[in-house]
Amino acid sequence: MPGLSNMIKKHLPTLIAVALAGGMSVASADVTVFGHIDTSVDFADQDGGADTTNLNCTTCSFGFKGSEDLGNGLKAMFKIDFQYDTTERNGSSPTEVNAITDRDQWLGLGGVFGQLRVGTISTVYKSHGAMLDPIYRTAQQQRDRGLQSDLHRGAGEDGQGRATNTLRYDSPTWNGLGVGAHYTVQTETDSDSNADSPWGIGGQWQGGPFLVFADYITSDAGGDDSAWKVGGKYDLGMFSFFAQYERDDGLISARGGNQTDGSGDGANTWMLGTTAKLGNSMAYLGFGRGEEGSGGSTASYYNVWQLVGTHSMSRRTMLYGGYSEIRCDEQDNDVCSDIGENQGDSKDRKLSFGMKHTF
């Protein structure tokens, strides 16, 4: 029966979403299937390291999100997001690199008080950084090239970008001003984590062409365990300018957001950039620097610059090409550790051509 077959194909995504949403009926729930596919060919050239050509899928994902009106201005909300890789086969077990893994997955309530969510949730620190990256979730995204610290990536219970076992609150907006905070219920009990409870808080103000924000985050391990940042954007439509400065008390030095022993030496990461738009095309130029100090002096640093062009073929499909270069004076940090065979000046170059589609 061709007609029945076509009808099943048409409504199958909705049926799956309803099932995963806990059996809510279509009449009482707003359920959306969404996703992101970014595939690129990347040419990497490292001094003293590997020169490779690869196909990559940068944080490709699919998921389900929705809400239910509970009356009196209150609603229930949920999000279930999964990551996969279109260029590699999925692994045979959840621990393998190419297996389907979880991203933000949470349940929450929203109302006049704002939003309260519980589960695995991106931190406010990470969310604000994403607002400044015009090529977010592409092969040249800022957090992959050292313009933003590793506190904008990873997942776990010690200050990573995606916090597990976490409660996050976001306030309503008052004249453009909003506040967000997260608190992690630490479940690990080994000697490294000591059952600490990481937390963070941030605020932002947006009015007209201006966006400014400030954030603080800590792994609550004691000693050198925190970081803070300020950033902002000035958007004129055709042109935009943005900058961010991160300063830490050990958490960025840990490179990966897993600082727990209070032994960090301090670091800072800063970046600035600009975009120019013409029709459906955009050019982006960014520059950044990361420093890691010891005893109050700079022990090592790297400089980064990147130039990327994009063209939107539609509201959901974008083509892009870009080049970035990281120049390290030493390899004594995670950004530079795999570049060069010896200490000293070395470079990591990356040329990417890709296509990004959202649904």
C-alpha positions as CSV (number, residue, x, y, z in Angstrom):
1,M,0.0,0.0,0.0
2,P,2.0,3.0,-1.3
3,G,-0.2,5.5,0.4
4,L,0.2,3.9,3.9
5,S,4.0,3.6,3.3
6,N,4.4,7.2,2.4
7,M,2.3,8.3,5.4
8,I,4.5,6.2,7.8
9,K,7.7,7.7,6.4
10,K,6.3,11.2,6.7
11,H,5.3,10.9,10.4
12,L,8.0,8.5,11.6
13,P,10.3,11.2,13.1
14,T,7.4,12.7,15.0
15,L,6.4,9.2,16.4
16,I,10.0,8.6,17.5
17,A,10.2,12.0,19.2
18,V,7.0,11.4,21.0
19,A,8.2,8.0,22.2
20,L,11.5,9.4,23.5
21,A,9.7,12.3,25.2
22,G,8.1,9.9,27.6
23,G,4.9,9.1,25.8
24,M,3.5,12.6,25.6
25,S,0.8,13.0,23.0
26,V,1.2,15.2,20.0
27,A,-1.8,17.2,21.2
28,S,-0.2,18.1,24.6
29,A,3.5,18.5,23.7
30,D,5.6,20.5,21.3
31,V,8.4,18.1,20.1
32,T,11.1,19.1,17.6
33,V,13.6,16.8,15.9
34,F,16.8,18.8,15.3
35,G,20.4,18.2,14.2
36,H,23.7,19.4,12.9
37,I,26.0,18.0,10.3
38,D,29.4,19.5,9.5
39,T,31.7,17.7,7.2
40,S,35.1,19.1,6.1
41,V,38.4,18.1,4.5
42,D,41.2,19.4,6.6
43,F,44.9,19.7,5.7
44,A,47.2,19.9,8.7
45,D,50.8,20.8,8.7
46,Q,52.8,20.7,11.9
47,D,56.5,21.5,12.4
48,G,58.2,18.3,13.5
49,G,54.8,16.6,13.6
50,A,52.3,15.0,11.3
51,D,51.3,16.4,7.9
52,T,47.8,14.9,7.3
53,T,44.7,15.2,5.1
54,N,41.5,14.1,6.8
55,L,37.7,14.1,6.4
56,N,36.2,15.2,9.7
57,C,32.7,15.6,11.2
58,T,32.8,18.4,13.8
59,T,30.4,17.8,16.6
60,C,27.7,16.3,14.3
61,S,24.6,15.6,16.3
62,F,20.9,14.9,16.4
63,G,18.3,15.1,19.1
64,F,14.8,15.9,20.4
65,K,13.6,18.8,22.3
66,G,10.2,20.0,23.4
67,S,7.9,21.5,26.0
68,E,4.5,21.0,27.6
69,D,2.2,23.8,28.8
70,L,1.4,23.1,32.4
71,G,-0.9,26.2,32.8
72,N,-0.5,29.3,35.0
73,G,2.6,30.4,33.0
74,L,4.5,27.2,33.8
75,K,5.9,24.7,31.3
76,A,7.9,21.5,31.4
77,M,10.9,21.3,29.0
78,F,13.4,18.7,27.9
79,K,16.3,18.2,25.5
80,I,18.0,14.9,24.5
81,D,21.0,15.4,22.2
82,F,23.5,12.8,20.8
83,Q,26.8,13.2,18.9
84,Y,27.9,10.9,16.0
85,D,30.5,10.9,13.2
86,T,29.6,10.7,9.5
87,T,33.2,10.1,8.4
88,E,33.9,7.1,10.6
89,R,32.0,4.0,11.6
90,N,30.5,3.9,15.0
91,G,32.5,1.9,17.6
92,S,31.3,-1.5,18.9
93,S,31.1,-0.2,22.4
94,P,30.1,3.1,24.1
95,T,33.7,3.7,25.2
96,E,35.1,3.8,21.6
97,V,35.8,7.1,20.0
98,N,33.3,6.9,17.2
99,A,30.4,5.5,19.2
100,I,27.2,7.6,19.5
101,T,27.7,9.7,22.7
102,D,25.5,12.1,24.7
103,R,25.6,15.8,24.6
104,D,23.3,18.2,26.6
105,Q,20.5,16.1,28.0
106,W,18.2,17.6,30.6
107,L,14.7,18.1,32.0
108,G,13.5,21.4,33.4
109,L,10.7,23.9,34.3
110,G,10.2,27.4,32.9
111,G,8.1,30.3,34.0
112,V,8.1,33.9,35.1
113,F,11.0,33.0,37.4
114,G,13.2,31.9,34.4
115,Q,14.4,28.4,33.7
116,L,15.6,25.6,36.0
117,R,17.2,22.6,34.3
118,V,18.7,19.4,35.7
119,G,20.9,16.9,33.9
120,T,24.0,17.2,31.6
121,I,24.1,20.9,30.6
122,S,26.6,23.4,29.1
123,T,28.0,25.8,31.6
124,V,27.2,29.5,31.4
125,Y,30.9,30.1,30.9
126,K,30.8,27.9,27.7
127,S,27.5,29.4,26.5
128,H,28.9,32.9,26.5
129,G,32.0,31.9,24.6
130,A,29.9,30.3,21.8
131,M,28.1,33.6,21.3
132,L,31.3,35.2,20.1
133,D,32.3,32.5,17.6
134,P,31.0,33.1,14.1
135,I,32.2,29.7,12.9
136,Y,31.0,27.7,16.0
137,R,30.9,23.9,15.5
138,T,33.0,23.9,12.3
139,A,36.5,22.6,11.7
140,Q,37.9,26.0,12.4
141,Q,35.9,26.8,15.6
142,Q,37.8,29.0,18.1
143,R,37.9,26.5,20.9
144,D,39.7,24.0,18.7
145,R,42.4,26.5,17.6
146,G,43.3,28.0,20.9
147,L,41.3,31.3,20.7
148,Q,39.2,30.1,23.6
149,S,40.4,27.9,26.4
150,D,39.6,24.3,27.1
151,L,36.9,25.3,29.6
152,H,34.7,25.7,26.6
153,R,34.9,22.0,25.7
154,G,34.8,18.5,27.2
155,A,32.3,16.9,29.6
156,G,32.5,16.0,33.3
157,E,32.2,17.1,36.9
158,D,35.3,19.3,37.3
159,G,34.5,22.5,35.4
160,Q,34.4,21.2,31.8
161,G,32.3,22.9,29.2
162,R,29.5,20.4,29.5
163,A,28.8,19.7,33.2
164,T,27.3,16.4,34.2
165,N,25.1,15.9,37.3
166,T,24.3,19.6,37.2
167,L,21.5,22.1,38.0
168,R,21.5,25.2,35.9
169,Y,19.3,28.3,36.5
170,D,18.8,31.1,34.0
171,S,16.9,34.2,35.1
172,P,14.4,36.1,33.0
173,T,15.8,39.2,31.2
174,W,15.3,42.7,32.8
175,N,16.0,45.5,30.3
176,G,18.5,43.3,28.5
177,L,20.2,42.0,31.7
178,G,20.2,38.3,32.6
179,V,22.0,36.0,35.0
180,G,22.8,32.3,34.8
181,A,24.4,29.9,37.3
182,H,25.2,26.2,37.5
183,Y,25.9,23.8,40.4
184,T,27.3,20.3,40.0
185,V,26.5,17.5,42.5
186,Q,29.9,15.8,42.5
187,T,29.5,12.0,42.5
188,E,33.1,10.9,42.2
189,T,34.8,9.9,45.5
190,D,38.3,9.1,44.4
191,S,41.3,10.9,45.8
192,D,41.5,13.3,42.8
193,S,38.0,14.7,43.0
194,N,37.4,14.6,46.8
195,A,33.7,14.8,46.1
196,D,33.9,18.6,45.4
197,S,30.9,20.4,43.9
198,P,32.0,22.7,41.0
199,W,29.8,25.8,40.3
200,G,29.8,28.9,38.1
201,I,27.9,32.1,37.6
202,G,27.7,34.6,34.8
203,G,25.8,37.7,33.7
204,Q,25.2,39.3,30.4
205,W,23.6,42.5,29.1
206,Q,22.4,43.0,25.6
207,G,21.1,46.3,24.2
208,G,21.0,47.5,20.6
209,P,24.3,46.5,18.9
210,F,26.0,45.8,22.3
211,L,26.6,42.5,24.1
212,V,28.7,42.3,27.2
213,F,29.2,39.4,29.7
214,A,31.3,38.3,32.7
215,D,31.7,34.8,34.1
216,Y,33.3,33.0,37.1
217,I,33.8,29.2,37.3
218,T,35.5,26.9,39.9
219,S,36.1,23.2,40.4
220,D,35.7,23.8,44.1
221,A,38.8,21.7,44.7
222,G,40.6,24.3,46.9
223,G,43.6,26.3,46.1
224,D,44.2,27.1,42.4
225,D,40.8,25.9,41.1
226,S,39.0,28.8,39.3
227,A,38.8,31.0,36.3
228,W,37.0,34.2,35.2
229,K,36.4,36.0,32.0
230,V,34.9,39.1,30.4
231,G,33.8,39.6,26.8
232,G,31.6,41.4,24.5
233,K,30.5,42.1,20.9
234,Y,29.6,45.2,18.9
235,D,27.3,44.3,16.0
236,L,26.6,46.9,13.3
237,G,25.0,44.4,10.9
238,M,27.4,44.5,8.0
239,F,30.4,44.6,10.4
240,S,30.9,43.2,13.9
241,F,33.7,43.3,16.4
242,F,34.2,41.1,19.5
243,A,36.8,40.2,22.1
244,Q,37.2,38.0,25.2
245,Y,39.7,37.8,28.0
246,E,40.1,34.8,30.3
247,R,42.1,34.7,33.5
248,D,42.5,31.7,35.8
249,D,43.6,30.6,39.2
250,G,44.6,27.1,38.0
251,L,41.6,25.9,36.1
252,I,42.8,26.9,32.6
253,S,46.3,25.8,33.4
254,A,44.9,22.3,33.9
255,R,43.9,22.4,30.2
256,G,40.7,20.5,29.9
257,G,38.8,21.8,32.9
258,N,39.8,18.9,35.2
259,Q,41.9,20.8,37.7
260,T,41.4,19.2,41.1
261,D,44.6,19.3,43.1
262,G,45.1,23.0,43.5
263,S,48.5,23.1,41.8
264,G,47.8,25.4,38.8
265,D,50.3,28.1,38.0
266,G,47.9,30.6,36.4
267,A,47.2,31.4,32.8
268,N,45.4,33.7,30.5
269,T,43.8,33.4,27.1
270,W,42.5,36.2,25.0
271,M,41.1,36.7,21.5
272,L,39.7,39.4,19.3
273,G,38.0,39.3,16.0
274,T,35.9,41.0,13.3
275,T,33.4,39.9,10.7
276,A,32.3,41.6,7.5
277,K,29.0,40.5,5.7
278,L,28.0,41.0,2.1
279,G,24.8,39.4,1.1
280,N,24.9,35.7,2.0
281,S,28.7,35.8,2.4
282,M,30.9,36.6,5.5
283,A,34.6,37.0,6.1
284,Y,36.0,36.5,9.6
285,L,39.4,37.4,10.9
286,G,40.5,36.4,14.4
287,F,43.7,36.7,16.5
288,G,44.4,35.3,19.9
289,R,47.1,34.4,22.4
290,G,47.5,32.0,25.3
291,E,50.0,32.2,28.1
292,E,50.9,29.8,30.9
293,G,52.9,31.2,33.8
294,S,55.0,29.9,36.6
295,G,55.7,31.8,39.8
296,G,54.2,35.0,38.3
297,S,56.2,34.9,35.1
298,T,55.3,33.7,31.6
299,A,56.7,30.3,31.0
300,S,55.2,29.6,27.6
301,Y,52.9,31.1,25.1
302,Y,51.3,30.7,21.7
303,N,49.8,33.1,19.2
304,V,46.9,32.2,16.8
305,W,45.4,33.9,13.8
306,Q,42.7,32.6,11.4
307,L,40.9,33.8,8.3
308,V,37.6,32.1,7.3
309,G,35.1,32.8,4.6
310,T,31.5,31.5,4.6
311,H,28.6,31.5,2.1
312,S,25.1,30.6,3.1
313,M,23.3,28.7,0.4
314,S,20.1,28.8,2.4
315,R,19.0,29.4,6.0
316,R,20.3,25.9,6.9
317,T,23.2,25.2,4.6
318,M,26.6,26.9,4.6
319,L,29.8,26.4,2.7
320,Y,33.1,27.6,4.3
321,G,36.8,27.6,3.8
322,G,39.5,28.8,6.2
323,Y,43.1,28.8,7.3
324,S,44.5,29.1,10.8
325,E,48.0,29.1,12.3
326,I,49.2,28.5,15.8
327,R,52.8,29.6,16.6
328,C,54.3,28.3,19.8
329,D,57.4,29.4,21.6
330,E,57.5,26.2,23.7
331,Q,55.5,23.0,24.0
332,D,54.7,23.4,27.7
333,N,50.9,23.6,27.2
334,D,48.2,21.4,25.7
335,V,47.7,23.6,22.6
336,C,51.3,23.2,21.7
337,S,52.3,19.8,23.3
338,D,52.0,17.8,20.1
339,I,53.7,20.3,17.8
340,G,57.5,20.0,17.2
341,E,60.0,17.5,18.4
342,N,61.9,19.9,20.6
343,Q,61.3,23.0,22.7
344,G,61.3,26.2,20.7
345,D,59.5,28.0,18.0
346,S,57.1,25.8,16.0
347,K,53.9,26.1,14.0
348,D,50.6,24.3,13.5
349,R,48.8,25.1,10.3
350,K,45.3,24.0,9.3
351,L,43.4,24.6,6.0
352,S,39.8,23.5,5.9
353,F,37.0,23.4,3.4
354,G,33.6,22.3,4.6
355,M,29.8,22.2,4.5
356,K,27.5,22.7,7.4
357,H,23.8,21.8,7.5
358,T,21.3,22.1,10.3
359,F,17.8,20.7,10.6
